[in-house]
Amino acid sequence: MKKGGSGFARRLVAWFARARRPMPWRRAPSPYVCWLSEIMMQQTTYATVLPYYERFLARFPDVQALAAADERDVLKAWEGMGYYARARNLHKAAKRFASEGWPATAAEWASVPGVGPYTAAALASVLNGEHMPVVDGNVARVFARVWALDDDFHKLPARTRLAARLQPEIDRCAHPGDFNQAMMELGALVCTPANPSCVQCPLARDCAARKAGTQADYPRRPAKKALPVRKETAVVVSDARGRVLLVENTEGGLLKGLWELPSVEPREGQVQVFSHFRLELSVFQHEGKSAKFVDPHAVPLATSTRKVLAACGLL
């Protein structure tokens, strides 16, 4: 801690030294493993990420291996994590790093595909010693409670204001990466969304919400909008070799590069009268993208397709 460090920051970093989880990328924080873990940890949890991280790292042990890989192999290794744009951006950035080297500042990190302000600050503080505070969901929750902030942290201006308020604290720290990780770890382990463990919190004596007994009221949550419902009909067809009729999404968007079940549209039905019964035949037709039989274990599958095939015993 630099001379003049506040008790706030000192207590937080001291707590982190005792309570930090032994995440594999913390043992030897190289640019590759830190970057990979930060991208994987976006919008998910450590417990969910860990097996995917270990599998992905075994398949692509360094940035050169990732850069040289085929995109289909990258998407297959990412399968099940969701948010596949992250995998495509990861692959694109790996090619850049393999040829140009690693970023040295938060500004350089922020120019990398798939790296936003939070991830740039996290990487630059841990790897480059830059004094830039992170603001993710965990950090926003901690300080919404500590300072009784009514902001909507889903919006950028609120996150920017909080970062500015945290800036003097991280400026006092000799190791800004530890300060950032401490804030995130506190939100993940202690200042949790429900039933926070305030007795274990190093910031308990500073926390306005704890003093007022209003921890559950923070952070403020805007009313959720109902998601629109889109209904489609898909068909599952397999052959004697265990292959499945699938379609590769080549049109772009979130599912670009993934394989899906063919979707079908209803068409006018047919009626046939036999001597002992009347057959009413519903007709569905697949149009547009071509479908072919492929091994579902060999191609990256959309999450909905993977779940359907697993339920049908085809995975």
C-alpha positions in Angstrom: 0.0 0.0 0.0 1.4 3.4 -0.9 2.0 5.9 1.9 -1.3 7.5 2.8 -3.4 4.5 1.9 -6.9 4.7 3.5 -8.1 2.2 6.0 -10.9 1.4 3.5 -8.5 0.1 0.9 -6.1 -1.5 3.3 -8.8 -3.5 5.0 -10.2 -4.6 1.7 -6.8 -5.8 0.3 -5.9 -7.5 3.6 -9.2 -9.4 3.6 -8.5 -10.5 0.0 -5.1 -11.9 1.0 -6.8 -14.1 3.5 -10.0 -15.0 1.6 -9.1 -15.2 -2.1 -10.1 -18.3 -3.9 -7.3 -20.4 -5.5 -8.4 -19.8 -9.1 -6.0 -21.5 -11.5 -5.2 -18.3 -13.4 -4.1 -16.6 -10.2 -1.3 -19.1 -9.6 0.7 -17.8 -12.6 -1.1 -14.7 -14.0 0.2 -14.7 -17.6 -1.5 -12.4 -20.2 -3.0 -15.5 -21.9 -4.7 -17.1 -18.9 -5.8 -13.8 -17.4 -7.4 -12.7 -20.6 -9.0 -16.1 -21.3 -10.5 -16.2 -17.8 -11.8 -12.7 -17.9 -13.6 -13.3 -21.2 -15.0 -16.6 -19.9 -16.1 -15.0 -16.6 -18.3 -12.4 -18.4 -21.9 -13.0 -17.5 -21.3 -16.2 -15.6 -19.8 -17.6 -12.4 -16.5 -19.2 -11.4 -18.1 -22.6 -10.6 -19.6 -22.7 -14.1 -16.5 -21.5 -15.9 -13.9 -23.7 -14.2 -14.5 -27.0 -16.2 -14.8 -25.1 -19.5 -11.6 -23.1 -18.7 -9.6 -26.3 -18.0 -11.0 -28.0 -21.1 -10.3 -25.0 -23.3 -6.8 -24.5 -22.0 -6.0 -28.1 -22.6 -7.1 -27.8 -26.2 -5.4 -24.4 -26.8 -2.6 -24.1 -24.3 -1.2 -20.8 -25.5 -2.2 -17.8 -27.7 -0.3 -19.3 -30.7 -2.4 -22.5 -30.6 -5.6 -20.5 -30.4 -4.6 -18.2 -33.2 -3.8 -21.1 -35.5 -7.0 -23.0 -34.8 -10.0 -23.3 -37.1 -13.0 -21.2 -35.9 -15.2 -24.3 -35.9 -12.8 -26.0 -33.4 -12.8 -22.9 -31.2 -16.6 -22.8 -31.2 -16.8 -26.5 -30.4 -14.4 -26.1 -27.4 -16.6 -23.2 -26.2 -19.8 -25.2 -26.6 -22.2 -24.9 -23.7 -20.8 -21.6 -22.4 -23.2 -19.5 -24.5 -22.7 -16.0 -25.8 -20.7 -17.4 -28.8 -19.7 -13.9 -29.9 -17.2 -14.1 -27.1 -15.5 -17.1 -28.6 -15.4 -15.5 -32.1 -13.9 -12.3 -30.6 -11.4 -14.4 -28.6 -10.2 -16.2 -31.7 -10.0 -12.9 -33.6 -8.0 -11.2 -30.8 -5.7 -14.2 -30.5 -4.6 -13.7 -34.1 -3.8 -10.1 -33.3 -1.8 -11.0 -30.1 0.1 -13.7 -31.9 1.4 -11.3 -34.4 1.5 -7.9 -32.5 2.1 -8.9 -28.9 0.0 -8.1 -25.8 -1.6 -4.8 -24.8 0.3 -2.7 -22.3 -2.4 -0.3 -21.1 -6.2 -0.2 -20.4 -6.7 1.9 -23.6 -4.9 -0.8 -25.6 -6.9 -3.6 -24.0 -10.1 -1.7 -24.7 -9.3 -1.7 -28.5 -9.4 -5.6 -28.4 -12.5 -7.3 -29.8 -14.7 -8.4 -27.0 -13.0 -6.3 -24.3 -15.1 -3.6 -22.7 -14.2 -1.0 -20.1 -14.6 -3.4 -17.1 -12.4 -6.2 -18.7 -9.8 -3.6 -19.9 -9.5 -2.2 -16.4 -9.3 -5.6 -14.8 -6.6 -6.8 -17.2 -4.6 -3.6 -17.1 -4.6 -3.5 -13.3 -3.5 -7.1 -12.8 -1.0 -7.5 -15.7 0.2 -3.9 -16.2 -0.2 -2.3 -12.7 -2.5 0.4 -14.0 -4.6 2.2 -11.4 -8.0 1.9 -13.0 -10.9 0.6 -10.9 -13.3 -2.1 -12.3 -17.0 -1.8 -12.0 -18.9 -5.1 -12.6 -22.1 -6.4 -11.1 -20.3 -7.5 -7.9 -18.5 -4.2 -7.4 -21.7 -2.3 -8.1 -23.6 -4.3 -5.5 -21.0 -3.9 -2.8 -20.8 -0.1 -3.1 -24.5 0.5 -3.8 -24.9 -0.9 -0.3 -21.8 0.7 1.3 -22.7 4.2 0.0 -26.5 3.7 -0.3 -26.5 4.5 -4.0 -29.8 4.7 -5.9 -28.2 4.5 -9.3 -29.2 2.0 -12.0 -25.9 0.2 -12.6 -27.1 -1.4 -15.8 -26.5 2.0 -17.4 -23.0 3.3 -18.3 -23.2 6.7 -16.6 -23.9 5.1 -13.2 -20.9 2.7 -13.7 -18.7 5.7 -14.8 -19.7 7.7 -11.7 -18.9 4.8 -9.4 -15.5 4.2 -11.1 -14.7 7.9 -10.5 -15.6 7.6 -6.8 -13.4 4.5 -6.5 -10.4 6.1 -8.3 -8.8 7.8 -5.2 -9.0 4.5 -3.4 -7.2 2.5 -6.1 -4.7 5.3 -6.5 -3.5 4.7 -3.0 -2.8 1.1 -3.6 0.6 -0.3 -4.5 -1.0 -3.3 -6.2 -4.1 -2.1 -8.0 -4.8 -5.6 -9.3 -5.3 -6.8 -5.8 -7.7 -4.0 -5.0 -9.8 -4.7 -8.1 -9.8 -8.4 -7.4 -10.7 -7.8 -3.8 -13.8 -5.8 -4.7 -15.0 -8.5 -7.1 -14.2 -11.3 -4.6 -16.1 -9.5 -1.8 -19.2 -9.3 -4.0 -18.9 -12.9 -5.0 -18.3 -14.4 -1.6 -19.6 -12.1 1.1 -21.8 -9.2 -0.3 -24.0 -11.6 -2.3 -27.3 -10.7 -3.9 -29.3 -12.5 -1.2 -28.4 -13.0 2.5 -25.0 -11.2 2.5 -22.6 -12.3 5.2 -22.1 -8.9 6.8 -20.3 -10.2 9.9 -17.5 -11.4 7.6 -17.3 -8.2 5.6 -14.2 -5.9 6.0 -16.3 -2.9 5.0 -19.2 -3.6 7.4 -18.4 -0.6 9.6 -18.6 1.7 6.6 -21.8 0.2 5.1 -24.8 2.5 5.1 -27.2 -0.3 4.1 -26.0 -2.5 6.9 -26.6 0.2 9.4 -30.1 0.8 8.1 -30.9 -2.9 7.6 -31.7 -2.3 4.0 -29.1 -4.5 2.3 -31.8 -6.3 0.3 -32.9 -2.9 -1.3 -29.6 -2.4 -3.0 -28.7 -2.2 -5.8 -31.9 -0.7 -7.1 -33.5 -2.9 -9.8 -35.4 -1.4 -12.7 -38.6 -3.1 -13.7 -38.0 -6.0 -16.0 -39.6 -6.0 -19.5 -41.3 -9.2 -20.6 -39.3 -11.0 -23.2 -41.0 -11.5 -26.5 -41.8 -15.2 -27.3 -40.8 -16.6 -30.7 -42.2 -20.1 -31.5 -40.6 -22.4 -34.1 -40.9 -26.0 -35.1 -37.8 -28.1 -35.6 -37.3 -31.7 -36.8 -35.0 -34.4 -35.5 -33.8 -36.9 -38.1 -30.9 -39.3 -37.5 -29.5 -42.2 -39.6 -28.1 -45.6 -38.7 -24.6 -44.2 -38.3 -25.7 -41.8 -35.5 -25.5 -38.8 -37.7 -28.1 -36.1 -37.4 -29.7 -33.8 -40.0 -28.4 -30.4 -39.1 -28.0 -26.9 -40.7 -25.0 -24.7 -40.3 -25.9 -21.1 -39.5 -23.9 -19.0 -41.9 -26.1 -15.8 -41.9 -24.4 -14.0 -39.0 -25.9 -12.9 -35.6 -25.4 -14.6 -32.3 -25.5 -18.2 -33.6 -23.2 -17.7 -36.6 -21.0 -20.8 -37.1 -23.2 -23.0 -35.0 -25.2 -26.0 -36.2 -28.9 -26.2 -35.5 -31.9 -28.5 -36.1 -33.7 -27.7 -39.4 -36.7 -25.5 -38.7 -39.9 -26.2 -40.6 -42.9 -24.2 -41.7 -46.5 -25.5 -41.8 -47.9 -26.1 -45.3 -51.4 -27.0 -46.5 -52.2 -30.5 -45.2 -53.4 -33.5 -47.2 -56.3 -35.9 -46.7 -56.4 -39.4 -48.0 -59.4 -41.8 -47.5 -58.6 -45.5 -47.2 -61.1 -48.3 -46.9 -60.8 -48.5 -43.1 -59.7 -45.1 -42.1 -59.3 -41.5 -43.1 -55.7 -40.1 -43.0 -55.3 -36.4 -42.2 -51.6 -35.5 -43.0 -50.0 -32.4 -41.5 -47.3 -31.1 -43.8 -44.2 -29.2 -42.8 -41.5 -27.9 -45.2 -37.9 -26.9 -44.6 -36.9 -24.1 -46.8 -33.8 -21.9 -47.3 -30.6 -23.2 -45.7 -29.5 -26.7 -46.8 -29.4 -29.5 -44.3 -27.0 -32.5 -44.2 -26.3 -35.4 -42.0 -23.3 -34.7 -39.7 -21.8 -36.2 -36.5 -23.2 -34.0 -33.7 -20.1 -34.6 -31.6 -17.9 -33.1 -34.3 -19.5 -29.7 -34.9 -20.3 -26.8 -32.5 -24.0 -27.0 -31.6 -26.4 -24.2 -30.6 -27.4 -24.7 -27.0 -31.1 -25.5 -27.8 -30.0 -28.1 -30.4 -27.6 -29.7 -27.9 -30.3 -30.0 -25.3 -32.8 -31.5 -27.7 -30.3 -34.0 -29.1 -29.3 -35.0 -25.5 -33.0 -35.5 -24.6 -33.4 -37.7 -27.7 -30.3 -39.8 -26.7 -28.3 -38.6 -29.7 -25.5 -37.0 -27.7 
